[in-house]
Amino acid sequence: MLILRLQQPDDQEFAYTLLGDKALFSDWVYGTWVDAVRLAGNQAVTLFIPTREVLLTHTGLATTNIRQIRQALPFALEENLVGELEQQHFVWQEASNGGLDVAVIDHERLGTWIAALRQHKLRVRTILPDVFILPWSDGQPTIWQRNGQVWVRTGAHNGFSCPADAAPILIDGLFEDDDTERSAQIYSDVPSQWANDLKAVAEPYPQRLTRRYMEDALGLNLLKGYQDKSVSVFQNHWKRWRPVVIAASLVLMIGAGLQVMQTLQLKRQVDASNQHNLALFHELFPDIQGVTAQDIRSRTLSEMQKLNESSAKPNGKISPMPYLASIGKSFQQDNRLKITELRIRNNKISLAFTAPDLQIVDKLQQDLKQNLGKEVEIKSNQTGKEVRAQFELEMAS
């Protein structure tokens, strides 16, 4: 894992270290972007940025609901922030003593650090304030002074940095007034009075990065929940148009549902019609099997042709085909007429059908007389909104 420590996005020389997968620590060295790119290869890197650009603080918010935290956290810390609330990026981690440990950074500034690495074709996986390169222990701050700047780490997720001139007041605030034995882990590149007033427990190694102390702070990775400007703009527009999109989606879903229902209804009607036609075919031609709805028309035409050919032969039987043709012509005059039963026995045609009203039955009776050349007696009765009717027709040679 390659770890970089920058002081400015445009730094040309900076500190970095390569921490092996199983290594417990590694030493910082200095190099250029060429060195960093060569060491990184295709792996993502970890970036430490100046702590002065990040507010590390604590809040007593006790909720674990992420949505509630996002809504309440900016207002809970508003007094500690310099910039506008909507311009800040918030990252939080549950604190061991309750509440939340929080890191806040200007959203646009965070994007600048990310862009600096992208410019050199480096992918960043973790961004942390550089105070987290220091070791820490409960009850004892770790203090590092270098080049007029002081870094103070007070816990796994807590710490700050400041100019050396401001360090005495801020460090004094870390201890109780009645604390007579103030101890800390101290490293300083120059003698300082505030350091002389503290008991140095052990001198850490500022030129060495220890994996454990860095990993303790990963809960405040500044990349958590970060979205670049293009995504943020999209989300803002999405929030504005979301009700319209949802309404349009509902309309489309309802329309699609109605279309599906209509399609299913039509399919059921077609299936019922096919079954009815098959039943009539088997009634007319009981000896023929294996007929499907797809080939019933061709099979009917074929069988009718056979009957016509056989009717021309002197076999003593009367062909029903001329009568059926005339009857079919009459029934085709109104598609509301539905044949329910058709039988041909002993030179007699028996046909039952349904109609929506008696007027249509009377009209059919007239059409049959005209097409057959003789009267046809139709018996009918009204059942609800449907008329059931039937007639018999003697076939003459």
C-alpha positions as CSV (number, residue, x, y, z in Angstrom):
1,M,0.0,0.0,0.0
2,L,1.4,3.3,-1.1
3,I,0.9,6.2,1.3
4,L,1.4,9.9,0.4
5,R,1.7,12.9,2.6
6,L,1.2,16.2,0.8
7,Q,1.1,19.8,2.1
8,Q,-0.2,21.4,-1.1
9,P,-2.0,19.8,-4.1
10,D,0.7,21.1,-6.4
11,D,3.7,19.8,-4.3
12,Q,6.4,18.4,-6.5
13,E,8.4,16.7,-3.7
14,F,6.7,15.2,-0.7
15,A,6.9,12.4,1.8
16,Y,5.7,8.9,1.0
17,T,6.1,5.3,2.3
18,L,5.3,1.9,1.0
19,L,3.6,-0.3,3.6
20,G,3.7,-4.0,2.9
21,D,0.6,-6.1,3.3
22,K,1.9,-7.7,6.5
23,A,4.3,-4.9,7.6
24,L,3.6,-3.3,11.0
25,F,5.4,-0.1,10.2
26,S,7.5,1.6,7.5
27,D,9.7,4.7,7.3
28,W,8.8,7.9,5.5
29,V,11.0,8.9,2.6
30,Y,10.9,11.9,0.2
31,G,10.5,11.7,-3.6
32,T,8.6,13.0,-6.6
33,W,5.5,12.1,-8.6
34,V,7.6,9.9,-10.8
35,D,8.6,7.8,-7.8
36,A,5.0,7.7,-6.5
37,V,3.5,6.6,-9.8
38,R,6.2,3.9,-10.3
39,L,5.5,2.5,-6.8
40,A,1.7,2.7,-7.0
41,G,1.4,0.6,-10.2
42,N,-2.3,-0.1,-10.5
43,Q,-3.2,0.0,-6.8
44,A,-5.2,2.7,-5.1
45,V,-3.3,4.9,-2.7
46,T,-3.8,6.5,0.7
47,L,-3.4,10.2,1.0
48,F,-2.6,12.3,4.1
49,I,-3.5,16.0,3.8
50,P,-2.8,18.9,6.2
51,T,-4.9,18.7,9.4
52,R,-5.3,22.5,9.3
53,E,-7.8,21.9,6.4
54,V,-10.0,19.5,8.4
55,L,-12.1,20.2,11.5
56,L,-11.9,17.2,13.9
57,T,-14.5,17.4,16.6
58,H,-17.1,15.5,18.7
59,T,-20.8,15.8,19.1
60,G,-23.3,14.2,21.5
61,L,-25.7,13.1,18.8
62,A,-26.8,9.6,19.8
63,T,-28.9,8.4,16.9
64,T,-27.7,5.6,14.7
65,N,-30.1,6.5,11.9
66,I,-27.9,7.7,9.0
67,R,-30.5,9.9,7.4
68,Q,-31.1,11.6,10.7
69,I,-27.4,12.1,11.3
70,R,-27.0,13.7,7.8
71,Q,-29.8,16.1,8.5
72,A,-28.9,17.0,12.1
73,L,-25.1,17.0,12.1
74,P,-24.5,20.2,10.1
75,F,-26.7,22.2,12.4
76,A,-25.2,20.6,15.5
77,L,-21.7,21.8,14.4
78,E,-22.8,25.1,12.8
79,E,-21.1,27.3,15.4
80,N,-17.7,25.6,14.8
81,L,-17.8,26.0,11.0
82,V,-16.3,28.8,9.0
83,G,-17.9,28.2,5.6
84,E,-21.5,27.7,4.5
85,L,-23.2,24.5,5.7
86,E,-24.0,23.3,2.2
87,Q,-20.4,23.7,1.1
88,Q,-19.1,21.3,3.8
89,H,-18.5,17.5,3.6
90,F,-19.1,15.6,6.8
91,V,-17.7,12.2,7.9
92,W,-18.5,10.6,11.2
93,Q,-17.7,7.6,13.3
94,E,-19.3,6.3,16.5
95,A,-17.2,7.4,19.5
96,S,-16.2,4.8,22.2
97,N,-17.6,7.1,24.9
98,G,-20.9,7.8,23.1
99,G,-21.9,10.3,20.5
100,L,-20.0,10.8,17.2
101,D,-16.4,11.8,16.3
102,V,-16.7,14.0,13.2
103,A,-14.4,15.2,10.4
104,V,-15.5,18.2,8.3
105,I,-13.8,19.6,5.2
106,D,-14.8,22.0,2.5
107,H,-16.3,20.0,-0.3
108,E,-14.6,21.8,-3.1
109,R,-11.2,21.7,-1.4
110,L,-11.6,17.9,-1.0
111,G,-12.2,17.7,-4.7
112,T,-9.0,19.6,-5.4
113,W,-7.0,17.0,-3.5
114,I,-8.6,14.2,-5.4
115,A,-8.0,16.0,-8.7
116,A,-4.3,16.4,-7.8
117,L,-3.9,12.6,-7.7
118,R,-6.0,12.0,-10.8
119,Q,-3.7,14.4,-12.7
120,H,-1.0,11.9,-12.2
121,K,-3.3,9.0,-12.9
122,L,-3.4,7.8,-9.3
123,R,-6.5,6.4,-7.7
124,V,-7.1,7.4,-4.1
125,R,-8.8,5.1,-1.8
126,T,-8.4,6.8,1.6
127,I,-7.9,10.5,2.6
128,L,-7.0,11.3,6.2
129,P,-5.8,14.4,8.1
130,D,-2.0,14.0,8.7
131,V,-2.3,14.2,12.5
132,F,-3.3,10.5,12.2
133,I,0.2,9.5,11.3
134,L,1.1,10.0,15.0
135,P,0.7,7.2,17.6
136,W,-1.8,7.7,20.5
137,S,-2.7,6.2,23.9
138,D,-5.5,6.8,26.2
139,G,-5.0,9.7,28.6
140,Q,-1.9,10.9,27.0
141,P,-1.7,13.2,23.9
142,T,1.0,12.8,21.3
143,I,2.7,16.1,20.3
144,W,4.9,16.6,17.3
145,Q,6.5,20.0,16.5
146,R,8.2,20.5,13.2
147,N,9.1,23.6,11.0
148,G,7.0,25.9,13.2
149,Q,3.9,23.7,13.1
150,V,2.5,21.5,15.9
151,W,0.4,18.4,15.5
152,V,-1.5,17.0,18.5
153,R,-3.3,13.6,18.5
154,T,-5.6,13.0,21.5
155,G,-7.4,9.8,20.4
156,A,-8.2,7.4,17.7
157,H,-10.3,10.0,15.8
158,N,-9.3,13.2,17.6
159,G,-6.6,15.8,17.2
160,F,-5.6,19.1,15.7
161,S,-2.7,21.1,14.3
162,C,-1.8,24.7,14.8
163,P,1.1,27.2,14.5
164,A,3.8,26.7,17.1
165,D,2.9,30.1,18.6
166,A,-0.6,29.0,19.5
167,A,0.5,25.6,20.8
168,P,1.0,26.5,24.5
169,I,-2.6,27.7,25.0
170,L,-4.2,24.8,23.1
171,I,-2.0,22.2,24.7
172,D,-2.7,23.6,28.2
173,G,-6.4,23.1,27.5
174,L,-5.9,19.4,27.2
175,F,-5.2,19.0,30.9
176,E,-7.2,19.7,34.0
177,D,-6.2,22.6,36.2
178,D,-5.4,20.4,39.1
179,D,-3.4,17.9,37.1
180,T,0.1,18.2,38.6
181,E,1.7,15.5,36.5
182,R,1.0,16.4,32.9
183,S,2.5,13.7,30.7
184,A,2.6,13.3,26.9
185,Q,4.5,11.7,24.1
186,I,6.6,14.5,22.7
187,Y,8.8,15.1,19.7
188,S,10.1,18.5,18.8
189,D,12.7,19.7,16.4
190,V,13.5,22.8,18.6
191,P,13.4,23.4,22.3
192,S,10.1,24.8,23.6
193,Q,9.0,26.0,27.0
194,W,5.7,24.2,26.8
195,A,7.5,21.0,26.2
196,N,9.6,21.6,29.3
197,D,6.4,21.9,31.4
198,L,5.3,18.4,30.4
199,K,6.6,15.0,31.3
200,A,7.8,13.3,28.2
201,V,6.6,9.6,28.6
202,A,8.2,8.3,25.5
203,E,9.5,9.9,22.3
204,P,7.6,8.6,19.3
205,Y,9.2,8.1,15.9
206,P,7.7,10.8,13.6
207,Q,9.7,9.5,10.6
208,R,8.0,6.1,11.0
209,L,4.3,5.2,10.1
210,T,2.8,2.5,12.3
211,R,-0.1,0.6,10.6
212,R,-2.1,0.2,13.8
213,Y,-2.3,3.9,14.6
214,M,-3.2,4.7,11.0
215,E,-5.9,2.1,10.8
216,D,-7.5,3.3,14.0
217,A,-8.5,6.5,12.1
218,L,-10.0,4.8,9.0
219,G,-13.5,5.4,10.3
220,L,-13.0,9.1,9.4
221,N,-11.9,8.5,5.8
222,L,-12.8,11.7,4.1
223,L,-13.9,9.9,1.0
224,K,-16.9,8.3,2.7
225,G,-20.0,9.6,1.1
226,Y,-18.1,12.0,-1.2
227,Q,-19.7,12.9,-4.5
228,D,-18.1,15.1,-7.1
229,K,-19.8,18.2,-8.4
230,S,-21.4,16.6,-11.4
231,V,-23.2,14.0,-9.2
232,S,-24.2,16.7,-6.7
233,V,-25.7,18.8,-9.5
234,F,-27.6,15.8,-10.8
235,Q,-28.9,15.0,-7.3
236,N,-30.1,18.6,-6.9
237,H,-32.0,18.5,-10.2
238,W,-33.3,15.0,-9.3
239,K,-34.7,16.3,-6.1
240,R,-36.5,19.1,-8.0
241,W,-37.9,16.8,-10.7
242,R,-38.4,13.7,-8.6
243,P,-42.2,14.2,-7.9
244,V,-42.8,14.7,-11.7
245,V,-40.7,11.7,-12.6
246,I,-42.5,9.5,-10.0
247,A,-45.9,10.7,-11.2
248,A,-45.0,10.0,-14.9
249,S,-43.7,6.6,-13.9
250,L,-46.9,5.8,-12.2
251,V,-48.9,6.9,-15.2
252,L,-46.7,4.7,-17.5
253,M,-47.1,1.7,-15.1
254,I,-50.8,2.1,-15.0
255,G,-51.0,2.4,-18.7
256,A,-48.8,-0.7,-19.1
257,G,-50.9,-2.5,-16.6
258,L,-54.1,-1.7,-18.5
259,Q,-52.5,-2.7,-21.8
260,V,-51.5,-6.0,-20.3
261,M,-55.0,-6.6,-19.0
262,Q,-56.5,-5.8,-22.4
263,T,-54.1,-8.2,-24.0
264,L,-54.9,-10.9,-21.6
265,Q,-58.6,-10.3,-22.1
266,L,-58.3,-10.5,-25.9
267,K,-56.2,-13.6,-25.6
268,R,-58.9,-15.3,-23.4
269,Q,-61.5,-14.3,-26.0
270,V,-59.4,-15.7,-28.9
271,D,-58.8,-18.9,-26.9
272,A,-62.5,-19.3,-26.2
273,S,-63.3,-18.7,-29.9
274,N,-60.7,-21.3,-30.9
275,Q,-62.2,-23.9,-28.5
276,H,-65.7,-23.1,-29.8
277,N,-64.6,-23.6,-33.4
278,L,-62.8,-26.8,-32.6
279,A,-65.9,-28.1,-30.9
280,L,-68.0,-27.4,-34.0
281,F,-65.5,-29.0,-36.3
282,H,-65.5,-32.2,-34.2
283,E,-69.3,-32.1,-34.2
284,L,-69.3,-32.0,-38.0
285,F,-66.4,-34.4,-38.5
286,P,-66.2,-36.7,-35.4
287,D,-63.8,-39.1,-37.1
288,I,-61.1,-36.6,-37.7
289,Q,-58.5,-36.1,-34.9
290,G,-55.4,-34.0,-34.4
291,V,-56.9,-30.7,-35.7
292,T,-55.5,-27.5,-34.1
293,A,-56.8,-23.9,-34.0
294,Q,-54.1,-22.9,-36.4
295,D,-55.1,-25.4,-39.2
296,I,-58.8,-25.6,-38.6
297,R,-59.7,-23.3,-41.5
298,S,-57.6,-25.3,-44.0
299,R,-58.9,-28.6,-42.7
300,T,-62.5,-27.4,-42.9
301,L,-62.1,-26.3,-46.5
302,S,-60.5,-29.6,-47.3
303,E,-63.3,-31.6,-45.7
304,M,-65.9,-29.5,-47.4
305,Q,-64.3,-30.1,-50.8
306,K,-64.4,-33.8,-50.1
307,L,-68.1,-33.6,-49.3
308,N,-68.8,-31.6,-52.4
309,E,-67.0,-34.2,-54.5
310,S,-68.8,-37.1,-52.8
311,S,-72.2,-35.4,-53.2
312,A,-71.7,-35.5,-57.0
313,K,-71.5,-39.3,-56.8
314,P,-74.7,-41.4,-56.8
315,N,-74.3,-42.9,-53.3
316,G,-77.9,-42.3,-52.1
317,K,-76.9,-39.7,-49.6
318,I,-77.8,-36.0,-49.7
319,S,-74.9,-33.5,-49.3
320,P,-75.4,-30.9,-46.6
321,M,-72.9,-28.6,-48.0
322,P,-75.2,-26.4,-50.1
323,Y,-77.5,-25.9,-47.1
324,L,-74.6,-25.2,-44.8
325,A,-73.2,-22.7,-47.3
326,S,-76.6,-20.9,-47.4
327,I,-76.9,-21.0,-43.6
328,G,-73.4,-19.7,-43.1
329,K,-74.1,-16.8,-45.5
330,S,-77.1,-15.8,-43.4
331,F,-75.2,-16.0,-40.1
332,Q,-72.4,-13.9,-41.6
333,Q,-74.8,-10.9,-41.9
334,D,-74.4,-10.2,-38.1
335,N,-71.3,-11.2,-36.1
336,R,-73.4,-11.1,-32.9
337,L,-75.0,-14.4,-33.8
338,K,-73.2,-17.3,-32.1
339,I,-73.7,-21.0,-33.2
340,T,-73.7,-23.2,-30.1
341,E,-74.6,-26.6,-31.6
342,L,-74.8,-28.1,-35.1
343,R,-75.9,-31.6,-35.9
344,I,-76.6,-33.4,-39.2
345,R,-78.5,-36.7,-39.0
346,N,-80.9,-38.5,-41.2
347,N,-80.9,-35.8,-43.9
348,K,-81.8,-33.2,-41.3
349,I,-79.8,-30.2,-40.0
350,S,-80.3,-29.2,-36.4
351,L,-78.8,-25.9,-35.4
352,A,-78.8,-24.0,-32.1
353,F,-77.6,-20.4,-31.6
354,T,-77.7,-17.3,-29.4
355,A,-78.5,-13.7,-30.3
356,P,-78.6,-10.5,-28.3
357,D,-82.3,-9.8,-29.0
358,L,-85.4,-11.1,-30.9
359,Q,-85.2,-8.6,-33.7
360,I,-81.9,-10.1,-34.9
361,V,-83.6,-13.6,-34.8
362,D,-86.5,-12.3,-37.0
363,K,-84.0,-10.8,-39.5
364,L,-82.1,-14.1,-39.6
365,Q,-85.3,-16.0,-40.3
366,Q,-86.0,-13.7,-43.3
367,D,-82.4,-14.1,-44.6
368,L,-82.6,-17.9,-44.3
369,K,-85.9,-17.9,-46.3
370,Q,-84.3,-15.9,-49.0
371,N,-81.1,-17.9,-49.1
372,L,-82.7,-21.4,-48.8
373,G,-85.8,-20.6,-50.8
374,K,-88.2,-21.9,-48.1
375,E,-89.6,-21.0,-44.7
376,V,-87.5,-21.9,-41.7
377,E,-89.3,-22.1,-38.3
378,I,-87.1,-20.8,-35.5
379,K,-88.0,-21.5,-31.9
380,S,-86.6,-19.0,-29.4
381,N,-86.9,-17.9,-25.8
382,Q,-85.5,-14.8,-23.9
383,T,-83.1,-15.6,-21.0
384,G,-81.9,-12.4,-19.3
385,K,-80.1,-10.3,-21.9
386,E,-79.6,-13.3,-24.3
387,V,-81.9,-15.0,-26.7
388,R,-81.5,-18.8,-27.2
389,A,-82.9,-20.2,-30.5
390,Q,-82.9,-23.3,-32.7
391,F,-84.3,-24.6,-35.9
392,E,-84.4,-27.8,-38.0
393,L,-84.1,-28.0,-41.7
394,E,-85.0,-31.0,-43.9
395,M,-82.6,-31.6,-46.7
396,A,-84.3,-32.6,-50.0
397,S,-82.6,-34.4,-52.9
